[in-house]
Amino acid sequence: MIRLAALLWLALAGTAAAACEAVTHRGQPFTICTADPARHDIATRLSGADGAPLGSFDALERETEAPILFATNGGMYHADRAPVGLYVEDGETRRGIVTRAGPGNFGMVPNGVFCVMEERAAVIESRAFAADPRDCVSATQSGPMLVIDGALHPRFLPDSDSAKFRNGVGVGPDGMVHFAISDAPVTFHEMGTLFRDVLATPNALFLDGSISRLHAPALGRSDQGRAMGPILVVTERN
């Protein structure tokens, strides 16, 4: 599994319809989906044309004109499905950044921002982003960071017994964006080492836990569950 990212990208290059692949890391099953910001649109989506939260992949499909390569839940949200932290959609900042520590996974600082710019993307620690904001076309804030400058989050424990379905996002040195979702309950440490050791992403961000799911038409997969808040969707660029 070492350096799987390079092998995975070689297998996927030029075949966007096969952008997702099942892998095993430390005995745990994951699905990894890879997007190229220069070739694909990576967008945040929250509401439909009627202004109501989409909440599901079925609603996302109805509201998206371009064929969807894959989509996943895109960050944490309140009871009304409004994003917890920074949220940017179509270049419009709809929620401001939150930099204070707090309860729950989101407040387990350092947390971070996934920011999509013109033909590139980045995962940036929240306080660093607040000090030097980027011009994001799409962005979502979540927490905790899984990998920070090549190191795991300091609060991750190798022997933790807190295992849940989890998903996250990281950006490789080559600019490729890797989304990963566990297909069985995993710990933060297992999730973090996937991004650090296998996908080799210097920075990676946890998106959410128990509600994590994936929509990947090429795999015949569209996970069902309770209503989502923000969604991250990847389509071919026109």
C-alpha positions in Angstrom: 0.0 0.0 0.0 3.0 2.3 0.3 2.9 5.1 -2.3 -0.5 3.8 -3.5 -1.4 7.4 -4.4 1.1 7.4 -7.3 -0.1 4.0 -8.6 -3.7 5.0 -8.1 -3.4 8.2 -10.1 -1.6 6.4 -13.0 -4.5 4.0 -13.1 -7.0 6.7 -13.1 -5.4 9.3 -15.4 -7.5 9.9 -18.5 -10.5 8.0 -17.2 -12.5 10.3 -15.0 -15.4 7.8 -14.9 -13.3 5.5 -12.8 -12.2 8.1 -10.3 -12.9 5.9 -7.2 -11.1 2.8 -6.1 -11.4 0.4 -3.1 -8.2 0.1 -1.0 -7.2 -1.6 2.2 -5.0 0.2 4.8 -4.0 -1.4 8.1 -6.6 -4.1 7.5 -9.4 -1.6 7.1 -11.4 -1.0 3.9 -11.6 2.4 2.3 -12.8 4.0 -0.9 -10.6 6.7 -2.4 -11.9 9.1 -5.0 -9.4 11.4 -6.8 -10.1 14.7 -8.6 -7.9 16.9 -10.7 -8.8 20.6 -10.1 -7.5 21.5 -13.5 -9.9 19.0 -15.2 -12.8 18.8 -12.7 -15.1 21.1 -11.0 -15.1 20.5 -7.2 -18.0 22.4 -5.7 -19.8 22.9 -2.5 -23.6 22.6 -2.6 -26.1 23.2 0.2 -29.5 24.2 -1.2 -31.6 23.6 -4.2 -33.4 26.1 -6.5 -36.2 26.4 -3.9 -33.7 27.5 -1.2 -34.2 24.4 0.9 -31.2 22.2 1.9 -30.6 19.4 -0.6 -30.0 16.9 2.1 -29.5 13.8 -0.2 -27.7 12.6 -3.3 -31.0 12.1 -5.1 -31.8 15.8 -4.7 -28.2 16.7 -5.7 -28.6 14.7 -8.9 -31.8 16.5 -9.7 -30.2 19.9 -9.2 -26.9 19.2 -11.1 -26.8 19.6 -14.9 -23.4 18.0 -15.5 -22.9 14.3 -14.9 -21.7 13.7 -11.4 -18.4 11.8 -11.1 -18.7 11.5 -7.3 -20.0 13.4 -4.3 -19.7 13.1 -0.5 -20.9 14.9 2.6 -18.9 18.1 2.9 -18.5 19.1 6.5 -20.4 19.5 9.8 -23.7 21.3 10.2 -26.3 22.5 12.7 -29.7 21.0 13.3 -31.1 23.2 10.5 -28.3 21.8 8.3 -26.5 25.2 8.1 -22.7 24.8 8.0 -20.9 25.1 11.4 -17.9 27.1 10.1 -16.6 28.8 7.0 -18.7 28.0 4.0 -18.2 29.4 0.4 -20.3 28.4 -2.5 -19.9 29.8 -6.1 -17.5 32.4 -4.7 -19.9 33.7 -2.1 -19.0 33.5 1.6 -22.2 32.3 3.4 -20.7 31.6 6.8 -17.6 33.1 8.4 -14.6 31.2 9.7 -14.5 29.9 13.4 -11.0 29.8 14.9 -11.7 29.2 18.6 -11.5 25.8 20.2 -14.7 24.2 21.3 -16.6 21.0 21.9 -16.8 18.0 19.6 -14.7 17.1 16.6 -15.1 20.5 14.9 -13.6 22.3 17.9 -10.6 19.9 18.3 -8.1 22.4 17.1 -6.2 22.5 14.9 -9.1 22.3 12.5 -9.0 23.4 8.9 -10.5 24.6 5.7 -10.8 22.8 2.3 -10.5 25.6 -0.2 -11.0 25.2 -4.0 -9.5 28.0 -6.1 -9.2 28.4 -9.9 -7.7 25.1 -11.0 -6.1 24.2 -7.6 -7.2 23.3 -4.1 -5.7 23.3 -0.7 -6.3 22.2 2.9 -5.2 25.0 5.3 -5.3 25.1 9.1 -8.1 27.5 10.1 -6.0 30.1 12.0 -3.5 30.2 9.2 -6.4 30.7 6.7 -7.9 33.5 8.9 -4.6 35.3 8.9 -4.1 34.9 5.2 -7.4 34.2 3.5 -7.5 32.6 0.0 -9.8 33.5 -2.8 -11.9 30.4 -2.7 -14.5 29.6 -5.2 -15.8 26.8 -2.9 -14.7 26.2 0.7 -15.8 24.3 3.8 -14.4 24.3 7.3 -14.3 21.2 9.5 -12.2 19.5 12.1 -10.0 18.1 13.3 -7.2 18.3 10.8 -6.0 14.8 10.1 -2.5 15.7 8.9 -0.8 19.0 9.6 2.4 19.7 7.7 3.1 16.0 7.4 2.3 15.2 11.1 -0.8 13.6 12.5 -3.0 15.6 14.7 -1.4 15.6 18.2 -4.5 14.2 19.9 -4.8 11.0 17.8 -4.0 7.9 19.8 -2.7 4.7 18.1 -4.6 2.5 20.6 -7.9 4.5 20.6 -11.0 2.4 20.7 -13.3 5.1 19.2 -14.0 3.7 15.8 -16.6 5.2 13.4 -17.3 5.5 9.7 -15.3 8.6 8.7 -14.4 10.6 5.6 -11.9 13.3 4.8 -10.0 15.2 2.1 -6.4 15.9 1.4 -4.4 17.5 -1.4 -1.2 15.8 -2.7 2.0 17.5 -3.7 1.0 17.1 -7.3 -2.2 19.0 -6.7 -4.5 16.0 -6.9 -7.4 16.1 -4.4 -8.0 12.8 -2.6 -11.3 12.1 -0.9 -11.4 9.0 1.3 -14.3 7.3 3.1 -13.9 4.3 5.4 -16.1 1.3 4.5 -15.9 0.1 8.1 -15.6 1.9 11.5 -12.0 3.3 11.9 -10.2 5.5 14.4 -8.8 8.9 13.7 -5.3 7.5 13.8 -6.1 5.0 11.1 -7.8 7.7 9.0 -4.8 10.1 9.5 -2.2 7.5 8.6 -4.1 6.7 5.4 -3.7 10.3 4.3 -0.1 10.7 5.6 1.4 7.4 4.6 -0.6 6.1 1.7 -1.9 9.2 -0.1 1.1 11.3 1.0 -0.9 14.5 1.5 1.0 17.0 3.6 -2.4 18.4 5.0 -5.7 16.6 5.3 -9.0 17.4 6.9 -11.7 15.3 8.6 -15.1 16.0 7.1 -17.4 14.0 9.4 -18.0 10.7 11.1 -21.2 8.7 11.5 -23.1 10.5 8.6 -20.2 9.9 6.2 -21.3 8.6 2.8 -20.4 8.5 -0.9 -22.2 8.8 -4.2 -20.2 7.3 -7.0 -22.3 6.4 -10.0 -19.5 4.5 -11.8 -19.3 2.2 -8.8 -23.1 1.8 -8.7 -22.9 3.2 -5.2 -25.1 5.9 -3.6 -25.1 5.6 0.2 -28.3 6.5 2.0 -28.8 7.9 5.5 -30.1 10.9 7.4 -30.2 14.3 5.7 -26.9 16.0 5.0 -25.8 19.6 5.3 -23.0 20.7 2.9 -22.2 18.4 0.0 -19.0 18.3 -2.0 -19.6 17.3 -5.7 -17.1 16.6 -8.5 -18.1 17.0 -12.2 -16.2 17.2 -15.4 -15.2 20.8 -16.3 -17.0 22.2 -19.3 
